[in-house]
Amino acid sequence: MNRPALLGGEKSFPTPFSFLTSTGPKELAAVTEVMKRGVLSEFIGASGPFFMGGEQVKHLEVAWAKYFGVAHALSVNSATSGLHAAVVAAGVSQDDEVIVPPQTMSATATAVVMAGGIPVFVDQDEKTGCLSTAAVAKAITSRTKAIIVVNLFGGPADVFGMKKLADQHGIILIEDNAQAPGGRKKGQMLGTIGHLGVYSLNCHKTIQCGEGGIVVTNNDDLARRVALVRNHGENAVQGMGCLQDSDIVGYNYRLTELQAAIARTQLDRLEELNDIRLQIVAGLDDLFSQFKGILFAKDKPGDRHVYYIYPLWITEKEAGISRNLFVHALKAEGAPIEGGYVEPLYRLPLFQNLIRSNKAKVVPSEGCPVAEKMFSTSFCYSTLVRVENGIELLGNMAAAVGKVMSHKEELRNWQESQGLP
Ligand SMILES: *Cc1c(COP(=O)(O)O)cnc(C)c1O
């Protein structure tokens, strides 16, 4: 009964689990209202009353700005679009450098490429996995126009340190807050500390409308530029009297009325949905605090991690088991666990090509040691925080981890016998 599944025992998770879908009757009611009105989008790509969209879009943006305590919230059809709009709003153009972390969703870096800029990959902080302020400070050059810091896994990066650095150099700080809506740093909402913040509303994120995103800022000029990128700004600059923004190529990054209505309902439920995750996290923290050499995220006073995923760092020497074997054995139990997060982006063929033609950079050029280590040997994460009935499955998780950690030696022998790395 206590035998690890990898060594022939029963699985701790006998039945496959499904991931939580955050939508329900409230979203259905919101969509029904929009369908009754029959107006699915009200944007017009020219200056005038509908340049900023229809009533649902406007309601969502007012509610979002109020909730997060910012002057402007602009909806877009994805966080990828939002990041691109933010990079353009920041004034990034041909061959301007933008500092980004290596381990993040690829859109953080492709947004820079889309604007003609040069993504500069700089290493992460050992403790949080987020972009390292010390490393960024060393990588800033006269060409640096912006920094995109990611609040990775749902936890706060050193956003205040990064903001100070950006202000000292007169450059723009963009927070990619796709994974951390409702998270905080020193009591302040993540996404609202940089000059621009971007949230995702795609179906994998805590709150969603299928596909969607929001850009926030307290700066009127940045907000106007984001709105121009979102909605064919070239048609609007004359009517709006902002010819200084004639550098902007407008796209169609508009959110529909249906999505806006869903997103507004989801915003009302953000705390409820974050609370579900945090209850699961409390159980996981209890579980992992029993083991040496397995570290989980810990909030500093005033901070709030909201756990897009549950991050874990394993030190093989102390834990007595390698990250790879730990993940392999837990996967055999059927547990929701994954190793490494994403490959450092500069290894992808796209960025390798760009690096060869001096359109992307890595600092240091041989690769970022923390990102490499997290990917290859130290980092793993659990997705139990977004499993349906995750709280009820905490017992299964404890059983799985208990079995693995009490059979470390046998598992290592098994690994050797299989010739696995
Ligand atoms: C999900 C995600 C994005 C992209 O979001 P979309 O809305 O799918 O475009 C960007 N950055 C990070 C860190 C993400 O997790």
The ligand as an ORCA input file, in Angstrom:
! r2SCAN-3c Opt
* xyz 0 1
  C      -0.402     33.737    -20.363
  C       0.725     34.651    -20.393
  C       0.896     35.611    -21.408
  C       0.041     35.662    -22.643
  O      -1.303     35.755    -22.377
  P      -2.383     35.685    -23.564
  O      -3.582     36.362    -23.001
  O      -2.613     34.236    -23.838
  O      -1.835     36.385    -24.748
  C       1.936     36.496    -21.312
  N       2.790     36.451    -20.278
  C       2.686     35.535    -19.296
  C       3.668     35.560    -18.175
  C       1.661     34.599    -19.331
  O       1.567     33.682    -18.352
*
